[in-house]
Every structure is written in C-alpha cells, then in structure tokens.
C-alpha cells in the first residue's frame, strides 16, 4: 500500500482564510497553494503531515482533516485538489483516506 494512505492531511476553511500565505510559506512539501480566489488550497498527494501550516495560520482556518468541522468535509468544496493523475495504488489510498476521514467533497479538477 502507498505511504499516501498513512497521512492525515489538512483541511482548509476557505471562507475564513484571509489569503495571507503564511501556510504556503511554511509548508516544507509545497503542499499548499493559492487558488484562483487567492485562498489556500491543499495539494493532496504532497501533504506529509508536517502541520506547521496549522500553527502558522493567524485565523485558525486549517485543521487536521480528522478534526475538521463536518461541513468542511461534506459540503464545502474547493479546499483540496490532486496535483497529478494518481496511479492505481494511489487512487486506492485516496479512496481509503476519504472513507476513513469522512471526506465527501470531491477534489477540485485543475
């Protein structure tokens, strides 16, 4: 199984995000980016659970996905995307992650 399945990752409340970029600056894996609205967005397969982004956020809009509000995981789309086409093993890990953490919103199609 891919090591991608072992990571918790973060969820971002883009309604609260103030576009400061602090999280993007501190992520050692380049797993965060600005979206077209200048809100922080996660690149799913790059996140490796450093969590420095959570501590750097001045408005507390970043959560470990397991601790994120349910509406963020089930209703608020746009906070994550896949950075590339996943191979079959990675697709399986992605689906396991979604099930494990109750993420029902689909990734942004970039």
N, CA, C and O atoms as CSV, one atom per row, in Angstrom:
chain,resi,resn,atom,element,x,y,z
A,1,UNK,N,N,0.833,-1.186,0.000
A,1,UNK,CA,C,0.000,0.000,0.000
A,1,UNK,C,C,0.875,1.246,0.000
A,1,UNK,O,O,1.939,1.271,0.618
A,2,UNK,N,N,0.426,2.259,-0.685
A,2,UNK,CA,C,1.156,3.508,-0.767
A,2,UNK,C,C,1.241,4.182,0.593
A,2,UNK,O,O,0.308,4.115,1.393
A,3,UNK,N,N,2.367,4.827,0.843
A,3,UNK,CA,C,2.505,5.578,2.088
A,3,UNK,C,C,1.528,6.746,2.137
A,3,UNK,O,O,1.286,7.308,3.205
A,4,UNK,N,N,0.968,7.111,0.994
A,4,UNK,CA,C,-0.020,8.194,0.972
A,4,UNK,C,C,-1.220,7.892,1.859
A,4,UNK,O,O,-1.855,8.811,2.376
A,5,UNK,N,N,-1.531,6.631,2.036
A,5,UNK,CA,C,-2.683,6.246,2.853
A,5,UNK,C,C,-2.440,6.497,4.331
A,5,UNK,O,O,-3.395,6.562,5.105
A,6,UNK,N,N,-1.200,6.639,4.738
A,6,UNK,CA,C,-0.872,6.806,6.148
A,6,UNK,C,C,-0.962,8.250,6.632
A,6,UNK,O,O,-0.914,8.488,7.839
A,7,UNK,N,N,-1.089,9.199,5.747
A,7,UNK,CA,C,-1.104,10.598,6.138
A,7,UNK,C,C,-2.515,11.088,6.444
A,7,UNK,O,O,-3.473,10.718,5.765
A,8,UNK,N,N,-2.632,11.924,7.473
A,8,UNK,CA,C,-3.911,12.511,7.868
A,8,UNK,C,C,-4.275,13.654,6.919
A,8,UNK,O,O,-5.389,13.695,6.396
A,9,UNK,N,N,-3.353,14.568,6.697
A,9,UNK,CA,C,-3.519,15.764,5.881
A,9,UNK,C,C,-4.326,16.850,6.587
A,9,UNK,O,O,-4.824,16.661,7.697
A,10,UNK,N,N,-4.440,17.989,5.913
A,10,UNK,CA,C,-5.174,19.116,6.482
A,10,UNK,C,C,-6.382,19.466,5.625
A,10,UNK,O,O,-6.452,19.138,4.441
A,11,UNK,N,N,-7.321,20.137,6.259
A,11,UNK,CA,C,-8.486,20.698,5.566
A,11,UNK,C,C,-8.483,22.192,5.836
A,11,UNK,O,O,-8.121,22.629,6.928
A,12,UNK,N,N,-8.882,22.971,4.853
A,12,UNK,CA,C,-8.803,24.424,4.935
A,12,UNK,C,C,-10.184,25.033,4.761
A,12,UNK,O,O,-10.869,24.773,3.771
A,13,UNK,N,N,-10.587,25.842,5.727
A,13,UNK,CA,C,-11.848,26.571,5.622
A,13,UNK,C,C,-11.583,27.835,4.820
A,13,UNK,O,O,-11.134,28.843,5.366
A,14,UNK,N,N,-11.857,27.778,3.542
A,14,UNK,CA,C,-11.561,28.897,2.658
A,14,UNK,C,C,-12.435,30.117,2.930
A,14,UNK,O,O,-12.068,31.229,2.551
A,15,UNK,N,N,-13.580,29.931,3.578
A,15,UNK,CA,C,-14.416,31.078,3.939
A,15,UNK,C,C,-13.734,31.943,4.989
A,15,UNK,O,O,-13.962,33.152,5.047
A,16,UNK,N,N,-12.898,31.326,5.819
A,16,UNK,CA,C,-12.202,32.044,6.884
A,16,UNK,C,C,-10.820,32.514,6.456
A,16,UNK,O,O,-10.297,33.478,7.015
A,17,UNK,N,N,-10.227,31.857,5.485
A,17,UNK,CA,C,-8.880,32.187,5.003
A,17,UNK,C,C,-8.806,33.657,4.592
A,17,UNK,O,O,-9.684,34.163,3.893
A,18,UNK,N,N,-7.735,34.339,5.041
A,18,UNK,CA,C,-7.547,35.758,4.710
A,18,UNK,C,C,-6.484,35.968,3.625
A,18,UNK,O,O,-6.074,37.101,3.373
A,19,UNK,N,N,-6.049,34.911,3.001
A,19,UNK,CA,C,-5.103,34.985,1.876
A,19,UNK,C,C,-3.740,35.552,2.254
A,19,UNK,O,O,-3.084,36.199,1.438
A,20,UNK,N,N,-3.317,35.310,3.482
A,20,UNK,CA,C,-2.033,35.871,3.920
A,20,UNK,C,C,-0.841,35.082,3.376
A,20,UNK,O,O,0.248,35.638,3.227
A,21,UNK,N,N,-1.030,33.805,3.079
A,21,UNK,CA,C,0.045,32.985,2.531
A,21,UNK,C,C,1.003,32.408,3.552
A,21,UNK,O,O,1.984,31.768,3.171
A,22,UNK,N,N,0.755,32.610,4.834
A,22,UNK,CA,C,1.662,32.081,5.866
A,22,UNK,C,C,1.789,30.573,5.768
A,22,UNK,O,O,2.891,30.039,5.888
A,23,UNK,N,N,0.681,29.878,5.553
A,23,UNK,CA,C,0.705,28.418,5.471
A,23,UNK,C,C,1.515,27.944,4.270
A,23,UNK,O,O,2.247,26.958,4.359
A,24,UNK,N,N,1.383,28.637,3.167
A,24,UNK,CA,C,2.102,28.278,1.949
A,24,UNK,C,C,3.607,28.441,2.158
A,24,UNK,O,O,4.401,27.618,1.703
A,25,UNK,N,N,3.980,29.501,2.842
A,25,UNK,CA,C,5.391,29.779,3.098
A,25,UNK,C,C,6.059,28.736,3.987
A,25,UNK,O,O,7.223,28.401,3.771
A,26,UNK,N,N,5.340,28.217,4.985
A,26,UNK,CA,C,5.983,27.314,5.943
A,26,UNK,C,C,5.941,25.846,5.535
A,26,UNK,O,O,6.677,25.044,6.108
A,27,UNK,N,N,5.115,25.465,4.576
A,27,UNK,CA,C,4.995,24.055,4.219
A,27,UNK,C,C,6.277,23.559,3.537
A,27,UNK,O,O,6.631,24.043,2.462
A,28,UNK,N,N,6.971,22.602,4.153
A,28,UNK,CA,C,8.221,22.114,3.559
A,28,UNK,C,C,8.006,21.204,2.348
A,28,UNK,O,O,8.968,20.849,1.667
A,29,UNK,N,N,6.757,20.826,2.075
A,29,UNK,CA,C,6.465,19.901,0.976
A,29,UNK,C,C,5.771,20.574,-0.209
A,29,UNK,O,O,5.377,19.900,-1.161
A,30,UNK,N,N,5.622,21.888,-0.155
A,30,UNK,CA,C,4.909,22.629,-1.205
A,30,UNK,C,C,3.533,22.029,-1.451
A,30,UNK,O,O,3.090,21.904,-2.593
A,31,UNK,N,N,2.863,21.659,-0.361
A,31,UNK,CA,C,1.553,21.008,-0.453
A,31,UNK,C,C,0.395,21.983,-0.382
A,31,UNK,O,O,-0.765,21.572,-0.384
A,32,UNK,N,N,0.697,23.269,-0.321
A,32,UNK,CA,C,-0.347,24.295,-0.302
A,32,UNK,C,C,-0.076,25.308,-1.404
A,32,UNK,O,O,1.071,25.559,-1.774
A,33,UNK,N,N,-1.151,25.882,-1.917
A,33,UNK,CA,C,-1.044,26.865,-2.984
A,33,UNK,C,C,-2.199,27.843,-2.845
A,33,UNK,O,O,-3.148,27.592,-2.103
A,34,UNK,N,N,-2.118,28.956,-3.558
A,34,UNK,CA,C,-3.264,29.848,-3.678
A,34,UNK,C,C,-4.140,29.350,-4.817
A,34,UNK,O,O,-3.632,28.961,-5.868
A,35,UNK,N,N,-5.442,29.362,-4.614
A,35,UNK,CA,C,-6.351,29.043,-5.709
A,35,UNK,C,C,-6.643,30.311,-6.505
A,35,UNK,O,O,-6.013,31.343,-6.272
A,36,UNK,N,N,-7.571,30.248,-7.423
A,36,UNK,CA,C,-7.888,31.391,-8.280
A,36,UNK,C,C,-8.493,32.566,-7.508
A,36,UNK,O,O,-8.532,33.684,-8.022
A,37,UNK,N,N,-8.967,32.326,-6.280
A,37,UNK,CA,C,-9.514,33.383,-5.427
A,37,UNK,C,C,-8.535,33.817,-4.346
A,37,UNK,O,O,-8.907,34.521,-3.407
A,38,UNK,N,N,-7.292,33.396,-4.481
A,38,UNK,CA,C,-6.233,33.704,-3.516
A,38,UNK,C,C,-6.522,33.135,-2.126
A,38,UNK,O,O,-6.170,33.735,-1.110
A,39,UNK,N,N,-7.161,31.980,-2.102
A,39,UNK,CA,C,-7.390,31.249,-0.859
A,39,UNK,C,C,-6.470,30.035,-0.852
A,39,UNK,O,O,-6.162,29.471,-1.902
A,40,UNK,N,N,-6.035,29.639,0.337
A,40,UNK,CA,C,-5.144,28.490,0.435
A,40,UNK,C,C,-5.880,27.214,0.037
A,40,UNK,O,O,-7.048,27.020,0.373
A,41,UNK,N,N,-5.173,26.354,-0.683
A,41,UNK,CA,C,-5.731,25.067,-1.104
A,41,UNK,C,C,-4.645,23.995,-0.960
A,41,UNK,O,O,-3.471,24.234,-1.241
A,42,UNK,N,N,-5.066,22.822,-0.518
A,42,UNK,CA,C,-4.176,21.680,-0.330
A,42,UNK,C,C,-3.974,20.922,-1.639
A,42,UNK,O,O,-4.922,20.726,-2.399
A,43,UNK,N,N,-2.755,20.501,-1.898
A,43,UNK,CA,C,-2.460,19.567,-2.980
A,43,UNK,C,C,-2.308,18.209,-2.294
A,43,UNK,O,O,-1.290,17.940,-1.656
A,44,UNK,N,N,-3.310,17.370,-2.427
A,44,UNK,CA,C,-3.497,16.172,-1.612
A,44,UNK,C,C,-2.270,15.283,-1.504
A,44,UNK,O,O,-1.837,14.967,-0.396
A,45,UNK,N,N,-1.701,14.874,-2.628
A,45,UNK,CA,C,-0.635,13.876,-2.585
A,45,UNK,C,C,0.703,14.431,-2.096
A,45,UNK,O,O,1.623,13.661,-1.822
A,46,UNK,N,N,0.823,15.737,-1.985
A,46,UNK,CA,C,2.064,16.327,-1.493
A,46,UNK,C,C,2.100,16.453,0.030
A,46,UNK,O,O,3.183,16.539,0.609
A,47,UNK,N,N,0.951,16.467,0.684
A,47,UNK,CA,C,0.889,16.676,2.128
A,47,UNK,C,C,1.474,15.474,2.870
A,47,UNK,O,O,1.093,14.329,2.628
A,48,UNK,N,N,2.407,15.765,3.777
A,48,UNK,CA,C,3.054,14.699,4.541
A,48,UNK,C,C,2.985,14.962,6.043
A,48,UNK,O,O,3.896,14.604,6.789
A,49,UNK,N,N,1.899,15.589,6.473
A,49,UNK,CA,C,1.613,15.754,7.896
A,49,UNK,C,C,2.668,16.515,8.683
A,49,UNK,O,O,2.994,16.133,9.807
A,50,UNK,N,N,3.195,17.567,8.122
A,50,UNK,CA,C,4.109,18.434,8.858
A,50,UNK,C,C,3.332,19.291,9.864
A,50,UNK,O,O,3.813,19.540,10.969
A,51,UNK,N,N,2.157,19.733,9.489
A,51,UNK,CA,C,1.220,20.515,10.302
A,51,UNK,C,C,1.738,21.883,10.744
A,51,UNK,O,O,1.088,22.540,11.557
A,52,UNK,N,N,2.887,22.331,10.234
A,52,UNK,CA,C,3.340,23.681,10.560
A,52,UNK,C,C,2.378,24.721,9.998
A,52,UNK,O,O,2.310,25.846,10.493
A,53,UNK,N,N,1.640,24.341,8.966
A,53,UNK,CA,C,0.652,25.262,8.390
A,53,UNK,C,C,-0.442,25.609,9.401
A,53,UNK,O,O,-0.927,26.740,9.432
A,54,UNK,N,N,-0.823,24.645,10.217
A,54,UNK,CA,C,-1.869,24.886,11.218
A,54,UNK,C,C,-1.403,25.936,12.210
A,54,UNK,O,O,-2.139,26.871,12.526
A,55,UNK,N,N,-0.189,25.783,12.695
A,55,UNK,CA,C,0.357,26.719,13.678
A,55,UNK,C,C,0.593,28.103,13.093
A,55,UNK,O,O,0.521,29.097,13.815
A,56,UNK,N,N,0.874,28.183,11.801
A,56,UNK,CA,C,1.196,29.473,11.180
A,56,UNK,C,C,-0.039,30.304,10.843
A,56,UNK,O,O,0.076,31.506,10.607
A,57,UNK,N,N,-1.208,29.688,10.816
A,57,UNK,CA,C,-2.415,30.390,10.367
A,57,UNK,C,C,-2.924,31.369,11.436
A,57,UNK,O,O,-3.274,30.954,12.540
A,58,UNK,N,N,-2.963,32.660,11.108
A,58,UNK,CA,C,-3.393,33.648,12.104
A,58,UNK,C,C,-4.899,33.633,12.383
A,58,UNK,O,O,-5.344,34.205,13.378
A,59,UNK,N,N,-5.684,32.990,11.523
A,59,UNK,CA,C,-7.140,32.973,11.725
A,59,UNK,C,C,-7.671,31.567,12.016
A,59,UNK,O,O,-8.882,31.348,12.043
A,60,UNK,N,N,-6.769,30.628,12.231
A,60,UNK,CA,C,-7.150,29.258,12.604
A,60,UNK,C,C,-8.147,28.621,11.636
A,60,UNK,O,O,-9.171,28.084,12.058
A,61,UNK,N,N,-7.847,28.684,10.351
A,61,UNK,CA,C,-8.746,28.092,9.359
A,61,UNK,C,C,-8.232,26.778,8.799
A,61,UNK,O,O,-8.821,26.237,7.863
A,62,UNK,N,N,-7.134,26.248,9.359
A,62,UNK,CA,C,-6.567,24.995,8.893
A,62,UNK,C,C,-6.659,23.978,10.022
A,62,UNK,O,O,-6.293,24.252,11.165
A,63,UNK,N,N,-7.158,22.796,9.668
A,63,UNK,CA,C,-7.373,21.737,10.647
A,63,UNK,C,C,-6.732,20.440,10.156
A,63,UNK,O,O,-6.607,20.220,8.951
A,64,UNK,N,N,-6.328,19.585,11.094
A,64,UNK,CA,C,-6.070,18.208,10.703
A,64,UNK,C,C,-7.413,17.691,10.209
A,64,UNK,O,O,-8.434,17.940,10.849
A,65,UNK,N,N,-7.437,16.986,9.100
A,65,UNK,CA,C,-8.714,16.596,8.500
A,65,UNK,C,C,-9.574,15.791,9.477
A,65,UNK,O,O,-10.802,15.871,9.428
A,66,UNK,N,N,-8.955,15.031,10.346
A,66,UNK,CA,C,-9.719,14.255,11.319
A,66,UNK,C,C,-10.414,15.149,12.352
A,66,UNK,O,O,-11.366,14.713,13.000
A,67,UNK,N,N,-9.949,16.393,12.514
A,67,UNK,CA,C,-10.516,17.332,13.480
A,67,UNK,C,C,-11.331,18.439,12.817
A,67,UNK,O,O,-11.872,19.305,13.505
A,68,UNK,N,N,-11.421,18.418,11.511
A,68,UNK,CA,C,-12.126,19.470,10.771
A,68,UNK,C,C,-13.628,19.390,10.999
A,68,UNK,O,O,-14.172,18.305,11.208
A,69,UNK,N,N,-14.303,20.544,10.960
A,69,UNK,CA,C,-15.766,20.530,11.067
A,69,UNK,C,C,-16.381,19.660,9.967
A,69,UNK,O,O,-15.896,19.644,8.835
A,70,UNK,N,N,-17.425,18.958,10.301
A,70,UNK,CA,C,-18.061,18.047,9.348
A,70,UNK,C,C,-18.487,18.751,8.060
A,70,UNK,O,O,-18.327,18.198,6.972
A,71,UNK,N,N,-19.027,19.966,8.175
A,71,UNK,CA,C,-19.478,20.655,6.965
A,71,UNK,C,C,-18.325,20.953,6.013
A,71,UNK,O,O,-18.531,21.046,4.803
A,72,UNK,N,N,-17.131,21.101,6.539
A,72,UNK,CA,C,-15.974,21.319,5.683
A,72,UNK,C,C,-15.676,20.067,4.868
A,72,UNK,O,O,-15.296,20.163,3.702
A,73,UNK,N,N,-15.842,18.910,5.462
A,73,UNK,CA,C,-15.554,17.643,4.785
A,73,UNK,C,C,-16.706,17.160,3.897
A,73,UNK,O,O,-16.498,16.352,2.992
A,74,UNK,N,N,-17.900,17.648,4.153
A,74,UNK,CA,C,-19.058,17.118,3.419
A,74,UNK,C,C,-19.757,18.124,2.517
A,74,UNK,O,O,-20.496,17.731,1.614
A,75,UNK,N,N,-19.537,19.410,2.745
A,75,UNK,CA,C,-20.291,20.408,1.980
A,75,UNK,C,C,-19.443,21.462,1.283
A,75,UNK,O,O,-19.824,21.944,0.216
A,76,UNK,N,N,-18.316,21.825,1.850
A,76,UNK,CA,C,-17.526,22.939,1.329
A,76,UNK,C,C,-16.432,22.445,0.390
A,76,UNK,O,O,-15.359,22.038,0.836
A,77,UNK,N,N,-16.700,22.483,-0.873
A,77,UNK,CA,C,-15.734,22.032,-1.879
A,77,UNK,C,C,-14.687,23.111,-2.123
A,77,UNK,O,O,-14.867,24.268,-1.742
A,78,UNK,N,N,-13.603,22.720,-2.757
A,78,UNK,CA,C,-12.599,23.678,-3.210
A,78,UNK,C,C,-11.339,23.749,-2.383
A,78,UNK,O,O,-10.380,24.397,-2.802
A,79,UNK,N,N,-11.293,23.113,-1.229
A,79,UNK,CA,C,-10.140,23.269,-0.344
A,79,UNK,C,C,-8.992,22.317,-0.656
A,79,UNK,O,O,-7.916,22.439,-0.070
A,80,UNK,N,N,-9.205,21.362,-1.576
A,80,UNK,CA,C,-8.094,20.481,-1.958
A,80,UNK,C,C,-8.221,20.046,-3.408
A,80,UNK,O,O,-9.295,20.093,-4.008
A,81,UNK,N,N,-7.093,19.623,-3.946
A,81,UNK,CA,C,-7.062,19.102,-5.305
A,81,UNK,C,C,-5.986,18.032,-5.399
A,81,UNK,O,O,-5.153,17.887,-4.504
A,82,UNK,N,N,-6.016,17.300,-6.477
A,82,UNK,CA,C,-4.945,16.359,-6.793
A,82,UNK,C,C,-3.996,17.090,-7.737
A,82,UNK,O,O,-4.431,17.732,-8.692
A,83,UNK,N,N,-2.716,16.989,-7.468
A,83,UNK,CA,C,-1.737,17.716,-8.263
A,83,UNK,C,C,-1.347,17.028,-9.556
A,83,UNK,O,O,-0.706,17.621,-10.424
A,84,UNK,N,N,-1.744,15.766,-9.673
A,84,UNK,CA,C,-1.401,14.986,-10.869
A,84,UNK,C,C,-2.326,13.780,-10.922
A,84,UNK,O,O,-3.087,13.520,-9.990
A,85,UNK,N,N,-2.250,13.059,-12.011
A,85,UNK,CA,C,-3.006,11.821,-12.151
A,85,UNK,C,C,-2.401,10.789,-11.207
A,85,UNK,O,O,-1.197,10.538,-11.246
A,86,UNK,N,N,-3.224,10.197,-10.367
A,86,UNK,CA,C,-2.740,9.195,-9.420
A,86,UNK,C,C,-2.679,7.829,-10.086
A,86,UNK,O,O,-3.503,7.506,-10.941
A,87,UNK,N,N,-1.689,7.028,-9.685
A,87,UNK,CA,C,-1.637,5.657,-10.183
A,87,UNK,C,C,-2.665,4.826,-9.417
A,87,UNK,O,O,-3.315,5.336,-8.504
A,88,UNK,N,N,-2.814,3.583,-9.770
A,88,UNK,CA,C,-3.865,2.752,-9.170
A,88,UNK,C,C,-3.698,2.596,-7.661
A,88,UNK,O,O,-4.681,2.660,-6.924
A,89,UNK,N,N,-2.493,2.395,-7.203
A,89,UNK,CA,C,-2.235,2.262,-5.768
A,89,UNK,C,C,-2.577,3.557,-5.030
A,89,UNK,O,O,-3.153,3.531,-3.942
A,90,UNK,N,N,-2.215,4.681,-5.632
A,90,UNK,CA,C,-2.516,5.981,-5.028
A,90,UNK,C,C,-4.019,6.259,-5.029
A,90,UNK,O,O,-4.550,6.819,-4.070
A,91,UNK,N,N,-4.700,5.868,-6.100
A,91,UNK,CA,C,-6.159,6.040,-6.144
A,91,UNK,C,C,-6.827,5.267,-5.010
A,91,UNK,O,O,-7.766,5.755,-4.382
A,92,UNK,N,N,-6.337,4.068,-4.759
A,92,UNK,CA,C,-6.866,3.261,-3.664
A,92,UNK,C,C,-6.613,3.958,-2.325
A,92,UNK,O,O,-7.505,4.022,-1.480
A,93,UNK,N,N,-5.408,4.474,-2.135
A,93,UNK,CA,C,-5.073,5.196,-0.905
A,93,UNK,C,C,-5.961,6.429,-0.748
A,93,UNK,O,O,-6.421,6.731,0.354
A,94,UNK,N,N,-6.200,7.137,-1.848
A,94,UNK,CA,C,-7.057,8.325,-1.819
A,94,UNK,C,C,-8.475,7.965,-1.371
A,94,UNK,O,O,-9.055,8.644,-0.524
A,95,UNK,N,N,-9.018,6.918,-1.933
A,95,UNK,CA,C,-10.376,6.498,-1.559
A,95,UNK,C,C,-10.440,6.022,-0.112
A,95,UNK,O,O,-11.425,6.274,0.581
A,96,UNK,N,N,-9.404,5.340,0.344
A,96,UNK,CA,C,-9.353,4.917,1.746
A,96,UNK,C,C,-9.302,6.121,2.671
A,96,UNK,O,O,-9.965,6.135,3.709
A,97,UNK,N,N,-8.527,7.125,2.309
A,97,UNK,CA,C,-8.438,8.364,3.082
A,97,UNK,C,C,-9.807,9.039,3.166
A,97,UNK,O,O,-10.245,9.446,4.242
A,98,UNK,N,N,-10.474,9.154,2.019
A,98,UNK,CA,C,-11.799,9.787,2.004
A,98,UNK,C,C,-12.765,9.055,2.929
A,98,UNK,O,O,-13.503,9.684,3.688
A,99,UNK,N,N,-12.758,7.743,2.865
A,99,UNK,CA,C,-13.647,6.955,3.725
A,99,UNK,C,C,-13.273,7.095,5.187
A,99,UNK,O,O,-14.140,7.333,6.028
A,100,UNK,N,N,-12.009,6.951,5.498
A,100,UNK,CA,C,-11.543,6.986,6.883
A,100,UNK,C,C,-11.902,8.292,7.570
A,100,UNK,O,O,-12.298,8.291,8.735
A,101,UNK,N,N,-11.766,9.414,6.856
A,101,UNK,CA,C,-11.980,10.725,7.459
A,101,UNK,C,C,-13.314,11.362,7.082
A,101,UNK,O,O,-13.580,12.502,7.461
A,102,UNK,N,N,-14.144,10.651,6.350
A,102,UNK,CA,C,-15.470,11.164,6.017
A,102,UNK,C,C,-15.466,12.327,5.053
A,102,UNK,O,O,-16.355,13.177,5.104
A,103,UNK,N,N,-14.471,12.382,4.164
A,103,UNK,CA,C,-14.389,13.461,3.177
A,103,UNK,C,C,-15.279,13.085,2.003
A,103,UNK,O,O,-14.973,12.163,1.247
A,104,UNK,N,N,-16.375,13.805,1.859
A,104,UNK,CA,C,-17.335,13.514,0.798
A,104,UNK,C,C,-17.232,14.493,-0.366
A,104,UNK,O,O,-17.697,14.194,-1.466
A,105,UNK,N,N,-16.631,15.655,-0.138
A,105,UNK,CA,C,-16.474,16.607,-1.245
A,105,UNK,C,C,-15.343,16.135,-2.147
A,105,UNK,O,O,-14.322,15.632,-1.679
A,106,UNK,N,N,-15.542,16.304,-3.424
A,106,UNK,CA,C,-14.549,15.896,-4.409
A,106,UNK,C,C,-13.432,16.921,-4.511
A,106,UNK,O,O,-13.630,18.090,-4.181
A,107,UNK,N,N,-12.255,16.492,-4.966
A,107,UNK,CA,C,-11.167,17.441,-5.170
A,107,UNK,C,C,-11.493,18.354,-6.352
A,107,UNK,O,O,-12.250,17.989,-7.252
A,108,UNK,N,N,-10.909,19.533,-6.326
A,108,UNK,CA,C,-11.027,20.465,-7.443
A,108,UNK,C,C,-10.376,19.830,-8.649
A,108,UNK,O,O,-9.303,19.236,-8.544
A,109,UNK,N,N,-11.012,19.952,-9.778
A,109,UNK,CA,C,-10.422,19.477,-11.030
A,109,UNK,C,C,-9.601,20.612,-11.627
A,109,UNK,O,O,-10.150,21.605,-12.105
A,110,UNK,N,N,-8.284,20.456,-11.593
A,110,UNK,CA,C,-7.409,21.533,-12.081
A,110,UNK,C,C,-6.872,21.219,-13.460
A,110,UNK,O,O,-6.120,22.013,-14.025
